[in-house]
């Protein structure tokens, strides 16, 4: 199914009943990325999946003149309106950063937020973490230049940054092919990420239960920025998933599902 939005169609799929959880994937992905996690929820929840702009059946809504992350957030807000009730918003990678922006904008009905390894590089600049910020900037600048020079596999630099050297090469051919085919959209995502500058005051004023999680083996810069998010939000918690890296929703679906279930159940206890 799709939502017929004024800025173009948006992927929408739902199943089950109970508290509503909206799953937002990251870049180079679609709602199908959550299949293994959702399978472990044992039909205890109403689950909704979507895709970010430019992926799956969701139309791109950014232009060369406006690559603001707010345009991406507006697509997720449309999904929440379609849900018709407050949702527990769960975002992975860039989807996690978009989820944070949705929460800060305050235009959607949220019960809670789960962030799984949001990149959010400008958070590092805001909190004067110059070393980790430079790592993001160096990687993305080289990657984008490599793509524009004609390297069809330039996206491998991003995947290996997140998962370690050789991660991209280890992926099945179909998944590598989709990442390569959506590289231009991923570059838009990085452009959007660099437009997001949440202030310490806005984060401190966010009155929402938030759980932030990273993988034990994730890139140190990614761990640092997510720890910053958790420290900056009063009702946030931070945890590390043992043995996991950035691609935890595929490699550690049991641990991710348990984290989500515990978080949502705590909101509905009693």
Buried (B, 14 or more C-beta within 10 A) or exposed (E): EBBEBEBBBBBBBBEBEEBBBBBBBBBBBBBBBBEBBBEBBEEBBBBBBBBBBBBBBBBBBBEEEEBBBBBBBBBBBBBBEBBEEBBBBBBBBBBBBBBBBBBBBEBBBBBBBBBBBBBBBBBBBBBEBEEBBBBBBEBBEEBBEBBEEEBEBBBBBBBBBBBBEEBBEEBEEEBBEBBBEBBEBBBBBBBBBBBBEBEEEBBEEBEBBBBBBBBEBBBEBBBBBBBBBBEBBEEBEBEBBEEBBBBBBBBBBEBBBBBBBEBBEEEEEE
